[in-house]
């Protein structure tokens, strides 16, 4: 570390009145910056910053759209509180986040991290306070800490860049290496800005890393954007006479805006089915049943996935001439990254275990490592699915809108995903299992077991309601599936669940619960069929009778066109 450059950079960012940190040739003064970033979440009542009037605005969709249009049309971003004007024409990208420097009269005023997927915050360099707009203080302070270490490790380059009078706007940045964030944060932002720029005479420049996108953006937006691809983030983006603006919105924008979501999802689905590179030689009609099962070997692992999937498929196989099952796992970016290659290898080991046990009339199709585009294309052929309730459900549930069953550990309670026609296995049938990853990363990495009977009964009942198997055959399948599962050493887990405090639902309860889920997704026909079966088993159940009458009335009303 060059001490003179580090001191000059610190003075440039924080002002010449600031106490200099103890820079040395030994390395970055981590403790000093940890203390600097330790001030807790901003409190309006304390008036700790001059930016309180702008905080709501910085976290809003209005700021996002206005800043993009400002950058595209004027070559810089400006905000004002009515008295002072703050200008941004500098940005430094670090680990999926774009740190934006706002100046007042050529002096830094604050650094904005508009990272909607990991939290957004302002670091007020004058007051030396970290202002959290949304997200966790600990997480955001760590992001700023790592960012400061990155720029002070290259203090000469950073100082040279930040000291220049101005930089030119070089493009909109759209990239994230996780499919969840790409489809919930990045792509909705691209669509929103594409709409805002519809009447623009010139195309705006959009830059992206093909190792951090999951859909061919060219096929979606080449009519609006001039798209440029790069692969080395830091070398391409940083310390040049340029600045970039992130394209990302908070996931709640797409979750809560039904019309916008429907338009975007139809667009993605249509392009995937039209332009996917997949040209399968097998027609959908060549199989009596087309299923989709999700697996994982990275985090949030369904620990009894192999025996569960094999037991279900082999119990179904005697009732069908040919079954095709798509085994879904890791989703790759448009260009394979090193992470993609490692995770594909891990998931393929699970696929090989599953396929080695399957009956001859069950064809397993490996989707591990496929792009989102190809997965959506193949998902359009599917009759029903079983997947995890988080990112594993993205393609088949959100975009393809197929029917199925989902599961997840009990700690990740928030349903921050879009699901259609999906019955989730209740938490009482899940047992969490801590591991080294979950200790370090929390609930996002917590593995779990799913009670086999809970997932089996829901899935086979769904196939029965949809007319793929008869009621008699469904009971035979359930019994056979349990035998197969127990023979594959799953009996210990099943008994553990049965003897725990999580009492299993009786059959009419299960049917009632499934009916209520289908009602949520406006599938009244299926809800009626399920509730009718529940009524046959429990004719005096008050909720069952009430809901059955409601469904009967709704179906009659629909039939009569009332």
VENRALIN-V472210 format. One line per field, one symbol per residue. burial: # if it has 9 or more other ideal C-beta (glycine too) atoms within 8 Angstrom, else .. A space follows every 50 residues. Layout:
burial: ???
This chain:
burial: #.#.###########..#....#....##..###..#....#.....##. ##.##.###...###.######...####.#....#########..#### ####...##################..######.#.#.###.######## ##.##.######....###########.################.##... ...##############..##..##.##.#..#..###...########. #.###....##.###.###.###..#..........#.#########.## ##.##############..#.#############..#..##.##.##### #.###.##..#####.##############.################### .#########.#....###.######..#####.#..#......###### ################.##...##.###.###.###.#.#..##.##... ...##..############.#.##.##########.....#..##.##.. ##.##..#....
